[in-house]
Amino acid sequence: MSGLLVFGRTGQVAHELQQLAPVLALGRDAADLAQPGACAAAIQANRPRAVINAAAYTAVDRAEEEETMATAINGAAPTEMALACAALNIPLVHISTDYVFPGTGHHPWAPGDISRPANAYGRSKWAGERGIRASGCTHAILRTSWVFSAHGNNFVKTMLRLSETLDQINVVDDQIGGPTPARAIAAACLAIAGQLQEAPEKTGTYHFSGAPDASWCAFARAIFSLAGRPTRVQAISTSAYPTPAARPLNSRLDCSTTTSVFGLARPDWHAGLKECLTELKVST
């Protein structure tokens, strides 16, 4: 039996996992999530002591036209992983999203709140959650939000790129959530995987997002302030920035059970942002 098997190799969290621990990270060439059976085969072949699924279909707007593909990758593949983990009696840590909720109201979503996804991406991730729970495997479904890092595509890098040519950027101010450093998510996944091996009764659904909650507009202003960029941020409403997929206005997550069960506090996204900008060699 080998160590930790990670699905995903080039994504933000997968990259950080490889920096933090000796893991076997499988890319699409080794395990294509669009072919869910390949995931179970990889687990059977490697027989790890735990599995972390850091791979997903994340093109939120394109999922409106490719829901079948999104559901195969985000729904069927994690289900196959979970069934393989159940057969080997090993834990699975699966990264999910605040998009499984409708994004209404103002209170932070608790893990047990009713899921009513407002778009295809959210429905595909919810399908994966249901499959994992039904498999009977030891698992932690870790919902997170607004992931950022120095790698891959994310809001921080988009804002920095736009600031190179624009004096002012319009950013929505009525969507509220917790920006979350990918490195913190990776560290949390490693800690949870270890604890599940010793205490499988901790199986369940948990939340993990950065603190404090903020709007995209406030996040953008913090990015430019720390990066020393003079770019102005104009607050706009979601209705002024239509997208193919509906975006949640309320992405706040109640992370208290993650703290009480695993001892993991919400990460400070300001500190994570400073680390990210330093890694990107942007002056802070």
TORFIKOL-142435 format. One record per residue (C-alpha): residue number from 1; residue in one letter; x, y, z. Coordinates in pm, whole numbers, plus 50000, padded with zeros to 5 digits. Example, Ala and Ser with C-alpha at 12.3 -4.5 7.8 and 13.67 -1.06 7.14 Angstrom:
BEGIN
vexvex fiba 1, dogu A, c1 51230, c2 49550, c3 50780 .
vexvex fiba 2, dogu S, c1 51367, c2 49894, c3 50714 .
***
This chain:
BEGIN
vexvex fiba 1, dogu M, c1 50000, c2 50000, c3 50000 .
vexvex fiba 2, dogu S, c1 50143, c2 50338, c3 49897 .
vexvex fiba 3, dogu G, c1 50088, c2 50677, c3 50054 .
vexvex fiba 4, dogu L, c1 49849, c2 50951, c3 49949 .
vexvex fiba 5, dogu L, c1 49689, c2 50938, c3 49606 .
vexvex fiba 6, dogu V, c1 49574, c2 51272, c3 49465 .
vexvex fiba 7, dogu F, c1 49346, c2 51314, c3 49166 .
vexvex fiba 8, dogu G, c1 49457, c2 51631, c3 48991 .
vexvex fiba 9, dogu R, c1 49807, c2 51751, c3 48914 .
vexvex fiba 10, dogu T, c1 49800, c2 52101, c3 48768 .
vexvex fiba 11, dogu G, c1 49505, c2 52261, c3 48951 .
vexvex fiba 12, dogu Q, c1 49555, c2 52511, c3 49231 .
vexvex fiba 13, dogu V, c1 49501, c2 52276, c3 49526 .
vexvex fiba 14, dogu A, c1 49670, c2 51981, c3 49356 .
vexvex fiba 15, dogu H, c1 49979, c2 52195, c3 49297 .
vexvex fiba 16, dogu E, c1 49992, c2 52294, c3 49664 .
vexvex fiba 17, dogu L, c1 49944, c2 51935, c3 49778 .
vexvex fiba 18, dogu Q, c1 50253, c2 51835, c3 49582 .
vexvex fiba 19, dogu Q, c1 50448, c2 52116, c3 49748 .
vexvex fiba 20, dogu L, c1 50338, c2 52018, c3 50099 .
vexvex fiba 21, dogu A, c1 50365, c2 51638, c3 50101 .
vexvex fiba 22, dogu P, c1 50502, c2 51336, c3 49913 .
vexvex fiba 23, dogu V, c1 50189, c2 51246, c3 49719 .
vexvex fiba 24, dogu L, c1 50121, c2 51059, c3 49398 .
vexvex fiba 25, dogu A, c1 49934, c2 51313, c3 49186 .
vexvex fiba 26, dogu L, c1 49752, c2 51180, c3 48881 .
vexvex fiba 27, dogu G, c1 49678, c2 51405, c3 48586 .
vexvex fiba 28, dogu R, c1 49430, c2 51349, c3 48306 .
vexvex fiba 29, dogu D, c1 49676, c2 51129, c3 48120 .
vexvex fiba 30, dogu A, c1 49684, c2 50882, c3 48411 .
vexvex fiba 31, dogu A, c1 49321, c2 50909, c3 48525 .
vexvex fiba 32, dogu D, c1 49071, c2 51091, c3 48304 .
vexvex fiba 33, dogu L, c1 48775, c2 51187, c3 48520 .
vexvex fiba 34, dogu A, c1 48561, c2 51202, c3 48206 .
vexvex fiba 35, dogu Q, c1 48601, c2 50821, c3 48213 .
vexvex fiba 36, dogu P, c1 48494, c2 50758, c3 48576 .
vexvex fiba 37, dogu G, c1 48599, c2 50394, c3 48572 .
vexvex fiba 38, dogu A, c1 48961, c2 50506, c3 48529 .
vexvex fiba 39, dogu C, c1 48951, c2 50660, c3 48877 .
vexvex fiba 40, dogu A, c1 48848, c2 50336, c3 49046 .
vexvex fiba 41, dogu A, c1 49113, c2 50150, c3 48847 .
vexvex fiba 42, dogu A, c1 49384, c2 50391, c3 48960 .
vexvex fiba 43, dogu I, c1 49287, c2 50346, c3 49324 .
vexvex fiba 44, dogu Q, c1 49282, c2 49968, c3 49290 .
vexvex fiba 45, dogu A, c1 49620, c2 49970, c3 49115 .
vexvex fiba 46, dogu N, c1 49796, c2 50196, c3 49366 .
vexvex fiba 47, dogu R, c1 49618, c2 50085, c3 49685 .
vexvex fiba 48, dogu P, c1 49698, c2 50408, c3 49875 .
vexvex fiba 49, dogu R, c1 49633, c2 50471, c3 50244 .
vexvex fiba 50, dogu A, c1 49407, c2 50767, c3 50156 .
vexvex fiba 51, dogu V, c1 49272, c2 50951, c3 49851 .
vexvex fiba 52, dogu I, c1 49227, c2 51324, c3 49797 .
vexvex fiba 53, dogu N, c1 49018, c2 51438, c3 49502 .
vexvex fiba 54, dogu A, c1 49148, c2 51779, c3 49396 .
vexvex fiba 55, dogu A, c1 49032, c2 51747, c3 49034 .
vexvex fiba 56, dogu A, c1 48709, c2 51888, c3 48894 .
vexvex fiba 57, dogu Y, c1 48530, c2 52043, c3 48600 .
vexvex fiba 58, dogu T, c1 48539, c2 52410, c3 48705 .
vexvex fiba 59, dogu A, c1 48426, c2 52601, c3 48395 .
vexvex fiba 60, dogu V, c1 48113, c2 52737, c3 48561 .
vexvex fiba 61, dogu D, c1 47966, c2 52917, c3 48260 .
vexvex fiba 62, dogu R, c1 48056, c2 52648, c3 48005 .
vexvex fiba 63, dogu A, c1 47888, c2 52388, c3 48227 .
vexvex fiba 64, dogu E, c1 47553, c2 52539, c3 48129 .
vexvex fiba 65, dogu E, c1 47611, c2 52388, c3 47783 .
vexvex fiba 66, dogu E, c1 47818, c2 52089, c3 47895 .
vexvex fiba 67, dogu E, c1 47626, c2 51966, c3 48197 .
vexvex fiba 68, dogu T, c1 47658, c2 51602, c3 48093 .
vexvex fiba 69, dogu M, c1 48037, c2 51632, c3 48082 .
vexvex fiba 70, dogu A, c1 48046, c2 51832, c3 48406 .
vexvex fiba 71, dogu T, c1 47833, c2 51570, c3 48580 .
vexvex fiba 72, dogu A, c1 48056, c2 51287, c3 48459 .
vexvex fiba 73, dogu I, c1 48366, c2 51459, c3 48600 .
vexvex fiba 74, dogu N, c1 48214, c2 51613, c3 48914 .
vexvex fiba 75, dogu G, c1 47949, c2 51351, c3 48985 .
vexvex fiba 76, dogu A, c1 48022, c2 51006, c3 48845 .
vexvex fiba 77, dogu A, c1 48401, c2 51014, c3 48890 .
vexvex fiba 78, dogu P, c1 48396, c2 51100, c3 49264 .
vexvex fiba 79, dogu T, c1 48128, c2 50833, c3 49311 .
vexvex fiba 80, dogu E, c1 48355, c2 50572, c3 49151 .
vexvex fiba 81, dogu M, c1 48644, c2 50692, c3 49368 .
vexvex fiba 82, dogu A, c1 48430, c2 50654, c3 49679 .
vexvex fiba 83, dogu L, c1 48319, c2 50302, c3 49587 .
vexvex fiba 84, dogu A, c1 48681, c2 50199, c3 49532 .
vexvex fiba 85, dogu C, c1 48780, c2 50355, c3 49864 .
vexvex fiba 86, dogu A, c1 48497, c2 50172, c3 50040 .
vexvex fiba 87, dogu A, c1 48619, c2 49841, c3 49893 .
vexvex fiba 88, dogu L, c1 48971, c2 49902, c3 50026 .
vexvex fiba 89, dogu N, c1 48850, c2 50059, c3 50354 .
vexvex fiba 90, dogu I, c1 49050, c2 50379, c3 50302 .
vexvex fiba 91, dogu P, c1 48934, c2 50741, c3 50346 .
vexvex fiba 92, dogu L, c1 48847, c2 50987, c3 50071 .
vexvex fiba 93, dogu V, c1 48877, c2 51364, c3 50105 .
vexvex fiba 94, dogu H, c1 48676, c2 51537, c3 49834 .
vexvex fiba 95, dogu I, c1 48677, c2 51910, c3 49761 .
vexvex fiba 96, dogu S, c1 48333, c2 52055, c3 49691 .
vexvex fiba 97, dogu T, c1 48188, c2 52403, c3 49665 .
vexvex fiba 98, dogu D, c1 47950, c2 52663, c3 49804 .
vexvex fiba 99, dogu Y, c1 47769, c2 52641, c3 49469 .
vexvex fiba 100, dogu V, c1 47569, c2 52345, c3 49599 .
vexvex fiba 101, dogu F, c1 47363, c2 52611, c3 49781 .
vexvex fiba 102, dogu P, c1 47124, c2 52855, c3 49609 .
vexvex fiba 103, dogu G, c1 47323, c2 53158, c3 49722 .
vexvex fiba 104, dogu T, c1 47030, c2 53340, c3 49879 .
vexvex fiba 105, dogu G, c1 46996, c2 53509, c3 50218 .
vexvex fiba 106, dogu H, c1 47269, c2 53653, c3 50436 .
vexvex fiba 107, dogu H, c1 47352, c2 53389, c3 50697 .
vexvex fiba 108, dogu P, c1 47649, c2 53154, c3 50651 .
vexvex fiba 109, dogu W, c1 47551, c2 52817, c3 50506 .
vexvex fiba 110, dogu A, c1 47586, c2 52526, c3 50749 .
vexvex fiba 111, dogu P, c1 47692, c2 52180, c3 50623 .
vexvex fiba 112, dogu G, c1 47346, c2 52038, c3 50689 .
vexvex fiba 113, dogu D, c1 47151, c2 52310, c3 50510 .
vexvex fiba 114, dogu I, c1 46935, c2 52200, c3 50218 .
vexvex fiba 115, dogu S, c1 47112, c2 52210, c3 49885 .
vexvex fiba 116, dogu R, c1 46941, c2 52381, c3 49592 .
vexvex fiba 117, dogu P, c1 47209, c2 52455, c3 49329 .
vexvex fiba 118, dogu A, c1 47131, c2 52748, c3 49103 .
vexvex fiba 119, dogu N, c1 47340, c2 52636, c3 48806 .
vexvex fiba 120, dogu A, c1 47472, c2 52329, c3 48622 .
vexvex fiba 121, dogu Y, c1 47812, c2 52338, c3 48790 .
vexvex fiba 122, dogu G, c1 47648, c2 52332, c3 49132 .
vexvex fiba 123, dogu R, c1 47423, c2 52044, c3 49029 .
vexvex fiba 124, dogu S, c1 47722, c2 51845, c3 48905 .
vexvex fiba 125, dogu K, c1 47910, c2 51895, c3 49233 .
vexvex fiba 126, dogu W, c1 47601, c2 51801, c3 49432 .
vexvex fiba 127, dogu A, c1 47577, c2 51478, c3 49233 .
vexvex fiba 128, dogu G, c1 47930, c2 51394, c3 49342 .
vexvex fiba 129, dogu E, c1 47849, c2 51462, c3 49705 .
vexvex fiba 130, dogu R, c1 47544, c2 51236, c3 49693 .
vexvex fiba 131, dogu G, c1 47742, c2 50954, c3 49535 .
vexvex fiba 132, dogu I, c1 48017, c2 50974, c3 49796 .
vexvex fiba 133, dogu R, c1 47770, c2 50963, c3 50084 .
vexvex fiba 134, dogu A, c1 47583, c2 50670, c3 49932 .
vexvex fiba 135, dogu S, c1 47905, c2 50469, c3 49882 .
vexvex fiba 136, dogu G, c1 47950, c2 50407, c3 50253 .
vexvex fiba 137, dogu C, c1 48321, c2 50497, c3 50242 .
vexvex fiba 138, dogu T, c1 48499, c2 50691, c3 50514 .
vexvex fiba 139, dogu H, c1 48504, c2 51042, c3 50377 .
vexvex fiba 140, dogu A, c1 48520, c2 51414, c3 50430 .
vexvex fiba 141, dogu I, c1 48344, c2 51635, c3 50177 .
vexvex fiba 142, dogu L, c1 48514, c2 51973, c3 50216 .
vexvex fiba 143, dogu R, c1 48319, c2 52262, c3 50064 .
vexvex fiba 144, dogu T, c1 48521, c2 52573, c3 49997 .
vexvex fiba 145, dogu S, c1 48493, c2 52898, c3 49801 .
vexvex fiba 146, dogu W, c1 48680, c2 53161, c3 49601 .
vexvex fiba 147, dogu V, c1 49007, c2 52969, c3 49572 .
vexvex fiba 148, dogu F, c1 49321, c2 53164, c3 49486 .
vexvex fiba 149, dogu S, c1 49696, c2 53102, c3 49457 .
vexvex fiba 150, dogu A, c1 49999, c2 53196, c3 49250 .
vexvex fiba 151, dogu H, c1 49916, c2 52911, c3 49011 .
vexvex fiba 152, dogu G, c1 49637, c2 52837, c3 48765 .
vexvex fiba 153, dogu N, c1 49348, c2 53068, c3 48683 .
vexvex fiba 154, dogu N, c1 49190, c2 53268, c3 48964 .
vexvex fiba 155, dogu F, c1 49055, c2 53608, c3 49061 .
vexvex fiba 156, dogu V, c1 49383, c2 53743, c3 49201 .
vexvex fiba 157, dogu K, c1 49576, c2 53675, c3 48883 .
vexvex fiba 158, dogu T, c1 49292, c2 53809, c3 48667 .
vexvex fiba 159, dogu M, c1 49282, c2 54137, c3 48862 .
vexvex fiba 160, dogu L, c1 49659, c2 54179, c3 48840 .
vexvex fiba 161, dogu R, c1 49652, c2 54115, c3 48466 .
vexvex fiba 162, dogu L, c1 49371, c2 54363, c3 48406 .
vexvex fiba 163, dogu S, c1 49544, c2 54627, c3 48618 .
vexvex fiba 164, dogu E, c1 49835, c2 54629, c3 48375 .
vexvex fiba 165, dogu T, c1 49622, c2 54795, c3 48105 .
vexvex fiba 166, dogu L, c1 49320, c2 54944, c3 48285 .
vexvex fiba 167, dogu D, c1 49297, c2 55242, c3 48519 .
vexvex fiba 168, dogu Q, c1 48955, c2 55133, c3 48650 .
vexvex fiba 169, dogu I, c1 48788, c2 54794, c3 48680 .
vexvex fiba 170, dogu N, c1 48421, c2 54723, c3 48753 .
vexvex fiba 171, dogu V, c1 48376, c2 54450, c3 49015 .
vexvex fiba 172, dogu V, c1 48055, c2 54316, c3 49168 .
vexvex fiba 173, dogu D, c1 47992, c2 54423, c3 49525 .
vexvex fiba 174, dogu D, c1 47680, c2 54222, c3 49616 .
vexvex fiba 175, dogu Q, c1 47832, c2 53871, c3 49610 .
vexvex fiba 176, dogu I, c1 47976, c2 53789, c3 49953 .
vexvex fiba 177, dogu G, c1 48204, c2 53498, c3 50038 .
vexvex fiba 178, dogu G, c1 48534, c2 53387, c3 50185 .
vexvex fiba 179, dogu P, c1 48842, c2 53407, c3 49962 .
vexvex fiba 180, dogu T, c1 49044, c2 53092, c3 50035 .
vexvex fiba 181, dogu P, c1 49416, c2 53031, c3 49976 .
vexvex fiba 182, dogu A, c1 49471, c2 52704, c3 49789 .
vexvex fiba 183, dogu R, c1 49767, c2 52629, c3 50015 .
vexvex fiba 184, dogu A, c1 49541, c2 52639, c3 50320 .
vexvex fiba 185, dogu I, c1 49293, c2 52404, c3 50152 .
vexvex fiba 186, dogu A, c1 49574, c2 52163, c3 50068 .
vexvex fiba 187, dogu A, c1 49703, c2 52167, c3 50425 .
vexvex fiba 188, dogu A, c1 49350, c2 52109, c3 50554 .
vexvex fiba 189, dogu C, c1 49299, c2 51813, c3 50319 .
vexvex fiba 190, dogu L, c1 49622, c2 51652, c3 50440 .
vexvex fiba 191, dogu A, c1 49529, c2 51701, c3 50805 .
vexvex fiba 192, dogu I, c1 49178, c2 51565, c3 50751 .
vexvex fiba 193, dogu A, c1 49303, c2 51262, c3 50558 .
vexvex fiba 194, dogu G, c1 49536, c2 51177, c3 50843 .
vexvex fiba 195, dogu Q, c1 49267, c2 51216, c3 51107 .
vexvex fiba 196, dogu L, c1 49016, c2 51007, c3 50912 .
vexvex fiba 197, dogu Q, c1 49261, c2 50717, c3 50907 .
vexvex fiba 198, dogu E, c1 49270, c2 50721, c3 51286 .
vexvex fiba 199, dogu A, c1 48910, c2 50827, c3 51348 .
vexvex fiba 200, dogu P, c1 48675, c2 50720, c3 51066 .
vexvex fiba 201, dogu E, c1 48380, c2 50833, c3 51279 .
vexvex fiba 202, dogu K, c1 48469, c2 51188, c3 51171 .
vexvex fiba 203, dogu T, c1 48316, c2 51106, c3 50832 .
vexvex fiba 204, dogu G, c1 48088, c2 51384, c3 50710 .
vexvex fiba 205, dogu T, c1 48048, c2 51713, c3 50525 .
vexvex fiba 206, dogu Y, c1 48247, c2 52018, c3 50631 .
vexvex fiba 207, dogu H, c1 48311, c2 52377, c3 50528 .
vexvex fiba 208, dogu F, c1 48644, c2 52557, c3 50492 .
vexvex fiba 209, dogu S, c1 48673, c2 52912, c3 50364 .
vexvex fiba 210, dogu G, c1 48891, c2 53213, c3 50427 .
vexvex fiba 211, dogu A, c1 48810, c2 53486, c3 50678 .
vexvex fiba 212, dogu P, c1 48679, c2 53746, c3 50699 .
vexvex fiba 213, dogu D, c1 48393, c2 53729, c3 50450 .
vexvex fiba 214, dogu A, c1 48413, c2 54000, c3 50184 .
vexvex fiba 215, dogu S, c1 48268, c2 54103, c3 49850 .
vexvex fiba 216, dogu W, c1 48452, c2 54054, c3 49525 .
vexvex fiba 217, dogu C, c1 48485, c2 54432, c3 49512 .
vexvex fiba 218, dogu A, c1 48648, c2 54448, c3 49856 .
vexvex fiba 219, dogu F, c1 48876, c2 54158, c3 49763 .
vexvex fiba 220, dogu A, c1 48986, c2 54338, c3 49445 .
vexvex fiba 221, dogu R, c1 49063, c2 54655, c3 49639 .
vexvex fiba 222, dogu A, c1 49272, c2 54455, c3 49886 .
vexvex fiba 223, dogu I, c1 49465, c2 54299, c3 49598 .
vexvex fiba 224, dogu F, c1 49551, c2 54636, c3 49445 .
vexvex fiba 225, dogu S, c1 49634, c2 54789, c3 49781 .
vexvex fiba 226, dogu L, c1 49877, c2 54511, c3 49876 .
vexvex fiba 227, dogu A, c1 50021, c2 54499, c3 49524 .
vexvex fiba 228, dogu G, c1 50077, c2 54873, c3 49516 .
vexvex fiba 229, dogu R, c1 49863, c2 54914, c3 49205 .
vexvex fiba 230, dogu P, c1 49682, c2 55246, c3 49150 .
vexvex fiba 231, dogu T, c1 49391, c2 55079, c3 48968 .
vexvex fiba 232, dogu R, c1 49051, c2 55204, c3 49087 .
vexvex fiba 233, dogu V, c1 48770, c2 54957, c3 49158 .
vexvex fiba 234, dogu Q, c1 48415, c2 55060, c3 49073 .
vexvex fiba 235, dogu A, c1 48148, c2 54869, c3 49265 .
vexvex fiba 236, dogu I, c1 47867, c2 54729, c3 49049 .
vexvex fiba 237, dogu S, c1 47574, c2 54494, c3 49105 .
vexvex fiba 238, dogu T, c1 47554, c2 54136, c3 48980 .
vexvex fiba 239, dogu S, c1 47271, c2 54242, c3 48750 .
vexvex fiba 240, dogu A, c1 47513, c2 54478, c3 48575 .
vexvex fiba 241, dogu Y, c1 47747, c2 54188, c3 48495 .
vexvex fiba 242, dogu P, c1 47532, c2 53908, c3 48346 .
vexvex fiba 243, dogu T, c1 47689, c2 53564, c3 48302 .
vexvex fiba 244, dogu P, c1 47553, c2 53242, c3 48145 .
vexvex fiba 245, dogu A, c1 47549, c2 53070, c3 48486 .
vexvex fiba 246, dogu A, c1 47375, c2 53229, c3 48783 .
vexvex fiba 247, dogu R, c1 47621, c2 53331, c3 49055 .
vexvex fiba 248, dogu P, c1 47538, c2 53302, c3 49428 .
vexvex fiba 249, dogu L, c1 47502, c2 53630, c3 49613 .
vexvex fiba 250, dogu N, c1 47564, c2 53458, c3 49946 .
vexvex fiba 251, dogu S, c1 47867, c2 53229, c3 49952 .
vexvex fiba 252, dogu R, c1 47928, c2 53263, c3 50326 .
vexvex fiba 253, dogu L, c1 48013, c2 52926, c3 50486 .
vexvex fiba 254, dogu D, c1 47976, c2 52826, c3 50850 .
vexvex fiba 255, dogu C, c1 48308, c2 52652, c3 50921 .
vexvex fiba 256, dogu S, c1 48258, c2 52593, c3 51294 .
vexvex fiba 257, dogu T, c1 48229, c2 52213, c3 51275 .
vexvex fiba 258, dogu T, c1 48557, c2 52192, c3 51081 .
vexvex fiba 259, dogu T, c1 48721, c2 52373, c3 51371 .
vexvex fiba 260, dogu S, c1 48554, c2 52167, c3 51642 .
vexvex fiba 261, dogu V, c1 48605, c2 51827, c3 51478 .
vexvex fiba 262, dogu F, c1 48944, c2 51866, c3 51307 .
vexvex fiba 263, dogu G, c1 49094, c2 52164, c3 51492 .
vexvex fiba 264, dogu L, c1 49124, c2 52364, c3 51169 .
vexvex fiba 265, dogu A, c1 49048, c2 52736, c3 51189 .
vexvex fiba 266, dogu R, c1 48944, c2 52949, c3 50895 .
vexvex fiba 267, dogu P, c1 49258, c2 53082, c3 50721 .
vexvex fiba 268, dogu D, c1 49323, c2 53457, c3 50710 .
vexvex fiba 269, dogu W, c1 49295, c2 53542, c3 50343 .
vexvex fiba 270, dogu H, c1 49485, c2 53871, c3 50387 .
vexvex fiba 271, dogu A, c1 49789, c2 53672, c3 50498 .
vexvex fiba 272, dogu G, c1 49734, c2 53422, c3 50218 .
vexvex fiba 273, dogu L, c1 49710, c2 53707, c3 49967 .
vexvex fiba 274, dogu K, c1 50042, c2 53851, c3 50085 .
vexvex fiba 275, dogu E, c1 50206, c2 53511, c3 50039 .
vexvex fiba 276, dogu C, c1 50048, c2 53476, c3 49695 .
vexvex fiba 277, dogu L, c1 50171, c2 53818, c3 49580 .
vexvex fiba 278, dogu T, c1 50518, c2 53745, c3 49714 .
vexvex fiba 279, dogu E, c1 50526, c2 53421, c3 49517 .
vexvex fiba 280, dogu L, c1 50412, c2 53608, c3 49208 .
vexvex fiba 281, dogu K, c1 50694, c2 53858, c3 49275 .
vexvex fiba 282, dogu V, c1 50447, c2 54144, c3 49304 .
vexvex fiba 283, dogu S, c1 50566, c2 54415, c3 49546 .
vexvex fiba 284, dogu T, c1 50372, c2 54430, c3 49875 .
***
